[in-house]
Amino acid sequence: MKTLNMAMIGAGRMGLAHARVLSGLAECRVVRVVDTLAQNAERVAVELGAKASTHLEDAFQPDVDAVIITTPTPTHAEVVEAAARAGKAIFVEKPIAESLEAGRRVVAAVERTGVPCQVGFQRRYDPAYVRAKEMIERGELGRLEGIRLVGRDPYLPKLDFLKTSGGLLVDMGIHDLDSARFLVGEVAEVYAVGGALAEPELKQYGLFDTAVATLRFESGAVGTLEVALRTAYGYDIRCEVLGEKGRIHIERDRRPDLTFYDERGGNFDRPRNFEQRFPEAYAAEMVAFARNLHAGKPLEPGVRDAWYSLRLAKAAQHALETGQVVGVKEFGGEL
């Protein structure tokens, strides 16, 4: 069995997490690590036994079969297009691009060159979300009537990151909005309200740290999404799908499944970050990328699917910033 040689583009926290999963697979190995910061590239390369570089073109050398892109969002389109031109298979973290127009270029580049490409919406690989999807498709909930989504981070990112992130509902909310599409279907209209409650300083930059969005799906189902960038109690991700026959509830409320009781009552630890909440999902999406690529099977979700999640997130962010009810198709158009 031919070994797939991978190049990491971006050697930060997410890149290292993906690389560690890949290094444990017999069918692939990481041979190059590229990052604009030499010390980051070298640190990760030493751990993986790979070559370090600060030059993007080194990720597209003949000894590389596929690239894993975890660079900042504003660079995604440029890097994906370069990888597609080089004929490399691609895994890229969400979103596929900073704007819908750049996203269209990404889709065109991938489809024109025919390179396999998977976008990192890891919740589609989380065991609970996978099972929920299967139950819905088997009709166990009957007609779908609604969805409630909650996404809360434990602490605010740095201001410099927030300024270039695309907005709360694009950077963070896109995971929940992709889950809404994955489980219930396409959204027709979105409306959102929010504020800078955890950090009032954000108001002067037109930024939000808290938002609530309402969704009306093309099927007639309705939904809500609550997003926040600071909680005192840990990382909080919830999903509830309602149907005529019942309800699915997804939540990991404690880590581990142990409660300690004392004079104050029951105490337990919650997941503190995305790595603690979704370790199985991040591992599963990387395994799926490597093994489906090796077997010549389709990679999911692909760039078209990811573009429609970006369109929904951009529409939701526009609704948040303007106070308008936004028709998703009218706002973003079609591919």
SVG drawing of the C-alpha trace seen along z (x, -y; Angstrom):
<svg xmlns="http://www.w3.org/2000/svg" viewBox="-46 -53 60 55">
<polyline fill="none" stroke="black" stroke-width="0.4" points="0.0,0.0 1.5,-3.3 2.1,-5.8 0.4,-9.2 2.9,-12.0 1.3,-15.0 2.4,-18.6 1.1,-20.8 0.5,-24.4 0.1,-26.2 1.8,-24.9 -0.4,-26.3 -2.6,-24.6 -5.0,-23.1 -2.3,-22.1 -0.4,-20.2 -3.6,-18.4 -4.3,-17.2 -0.6,-16.2 -0.6,-14.0 -3.6,-12.1 -2.1,-11.6 1.3,-10.5 -0.6,-7.6 -1.9,-6.2 0.1,-3.6 -1.1,-4.8 0.3,-8.3 3.1,-10.4 3.8,-14.1 6.9,-15.0 6.8,-18.8 5.7,-21.5 5.3,-25.1 4.6,-28.1 5.4,-31.8 7.1,-31.6 10.2,-29.5 10.1,-28.5 6.6,-27.1 7.5,-25.1 10.6,-23.8 9.0,-22.8 6.2,-20.8 8.6,-19.3 10.9,-18.0 8.0,-16.2 6.9,-14.6 10.2,-13.9 9.4,-16.2 11.2,-19.0 10.5,-22.6 10.0,-25.6 8.7,-29.1 8.0,-29.0 4.6,-28.0 5.9,-26.5 7.8,-23.8 4.4,-22.3 3.8,-21.6 7.0,-19.6 6.8,-16.3 7.2,-14.3 3.9,-15.7 0.5,-14.0 -1.8,-16.1 -1.8,-19.3 -3.5,-20.1 -4.3,-23.9 -4.8,-25.4 -3.7,-29.0 -5.7,-32.1 -9.1,-32.5 -8.1,-35.4 -5.4,-33.2 -7.5,-30.1 -8.6,-31.0 -5.1,-31.9 -3.6,-28.8 -6.3,-26.4 -6.1,-27.8 -2.3,-27.4 -2.6,-23.8 -5.2,-23.0 -3.0,-24.4 -0.2,-22.2 -2.5,-19.2 -2.4,-18.3 -5.3,-16.8 -6.5,-19.3 -7.9,-19.4 -8.7,-22.9 -10.2,-24.2 -13.4,-26.1 -14.4,-28.4 -13.2,-27.9 -12.6,-31.6 -13.0,-35.0 -15.7,-36.2 -18.4,-34.5 -16.6,-35.7 -13.3,-34.3 -15.2,-31.1 -16.5,-30.9 -12.9,-31.1 -12.0,-28.2 -14.9,-26.1 -14.0,-26.9 -10.3,-26.1 -11.0,-22.8 -13.6,-21.7 -11.5,-22.8 -8.4,-20.9 -10.3,-17.9 -8.3,-17.7 -10.0,-16.0 -10.8,-18.6 -12.4,-18.2 -13.4,-21.1 -13.0,-20.9 -16.5,-20.9 -15.6,-18.3 -19.0,-18.1 -20.2,-16.1 -17.8,-13.4 -18.7,-13.6 -20.4,-10.3 -23.5,-12.0 -24.0,-14.2 -23.5,-11.2 -26.0,-9.1 -28.5,-12.0 -28.2,-12.3 -28.8,-8.6 -31.8,-8.7 -33.3,-11.7 -32.7,-10.0 -34.4,-6.8 -37.5,-8.9 -37.3,-8.3 -38.2,-11.9 -40.8,-12.1 -41.3,-15.6 -38.7,-18.0 -40.1,-21.0 -37.2,-22.8 -33.6,-23.0 -31.9,-24.7 -28.2,-25.3 -25.9,-26.7 -22.2,-27.6 -20.3,-29.3 -16.5,-29.7 -14.9,-30.0 -12.9,-33.1 -12.6,-35.9 -9.9,-35.6 -7.4,-38.5 -8.8,-41.7 -6.4,-41.4 -7.9,-38.0 -11.5,-39.2 -10.9,-42.1 -10.0,-39.7 -12.2,-36.8 -15.2,-37.8 -17.5,-38.3 -19.0,-36.2 -21.5,-34.3 -18.9,-33.6 -16.0,-32.5 -17.7,-30.7 -21.4,-30.4 -20.5,-28.8 -20.0,-25.4 -23.6,-25.6 -25.0,-26.9 -23.3,-24.0 -24.8,-21.6 -28.3,-23.2 -27.8,-22.5 -26.4,-19.0 -29.3,-17.9 -32.4,-19.9 -31.7,-21.3 -31.3,-24.7 -32.2,-27.9 -34.5,-30.4 -34.3,-33.4 -32.2,-34.4 -32.5,-37.2 -30.1,-38.0 -29.6,-40.4 -26.5,-40.7 -24.2,-42.9 -20.8,-43.4 -21.7,-42.2 -18.6,-40.4 -16.3,-43.1 -18.0,-46.5 -14.8,-47.8 -15.7,-45.7 -18.6,-48.1 -16.2,-50.7 -14.9,-48.2 -18.5,-47.0 -17.9,-43.6 -20.1,-41.4 -19.4,-38.8 -22.9,-37.6 -25.7,-36.9 -29.0,-35.1 -30.2,-34.2 -33.5,-32.8 -33.7,-30.6 -36.6,-29.7 -35.8,-26.6 -37.0,-26.0 -39.0,-23.0 -40.9,-25.3 -39.0,-24.2 -37.7,-26.9 -34.6,-27.2 -32.6,-29.3 -28.8,-29.7 -27.2,-31.3 -23.5,-32.2 -21.2,-33.8 -17.5,-34.3 -17.2,-34.1 -18.6,-31.8 -17.5,-31.3 -18.2,-27.6 -16.4,-26.2 -17.0,-25.3 -20.8,-24.9 -22.0,-23.2 -25.6,-21.9 -27.8,-20.8 -31.5,-19.8 -33.6,-18.7 -37.4,-18.5 -39.6,-16.4 -43.2,-15.3 -42.2,-12.0 -39.7,-13.1 -36.5,-15.0 -32.7,-14.5 -30.5,-16.2 -26.7,-16.4 -24.6,-17.8 -21.4,-16.7 -21.9,-18.3 -19.0,-16.9 -15.6,-15.5 -15.1,-12.8 -18.6,-11.3 -18.0,-11.8 -19.6,-14.0 -18.0,-14.7 -20.5,-15.5 -19.5,-17.5 -21.1,-20.1 -21.6,-22.4 -23.5,-19.8 -22.4,-18.1 -19.3,-19.3 -18.0,-18.2 -15.6,-19.5 -17.0,-20.6 -15.0,-20.6 -12.9,-23.7 -12.2,-24.0 -13.0,-22.4 -10.2,-19.9 -11.7,-18.4 -15.2,-18.4 -14.5,-17.1 -11.4,-14.8 -13.2,-11.9 -14.6,-14.2 -11.2,-15.8 -9.6,-12.4 -12.4,-10.9 -12.3,-13.6 -8.6,-13.2 -8.8,-9.4 -11.7,-9.8 -9.6,-12.3 -6.6,-10.0 -8.4,-6.7 -11.0,-8.0 -8.2,-9.7 -6.2,-6.5 -9.2,-4.5 -10.2,-7.1 -13.6,-7.7 -15.3,-11.1 -14.3,-13.5 -17.0,-15.1 -18.0,-17.9 -16.6,-19.2 -16.1,-22.8 -19.6,-23.3 -21.2,-22.2 -18.8,-24.4 -19.6,-27.4 -23.3,-27.1 -22.5,-27.0 -20.4,-30.1 -23.3,-31.8 -25.6,-31.1 -23.0,-32.4 -22.4,-35.6 -26.2,-36.1 -26.5,-35.6 -23.7,-38.1 -25.3,-40.6 -28.6,-40.2 -26.7,-40.7 -25.0,-43.9 -28.0,-45.5 -31.0,-44.3 -32.7,-43.0 -34.4,-39.8 -32.1,-38.3 -33.2,-36.0 -30.2,-33.6 -30.5,-33.0 -31.2,-36.7 -28.2,-37.7 -25.6,-35.3 -26.8,-34.0 -25.9,-30.6 -22.8,-29.0"/>
</svg>
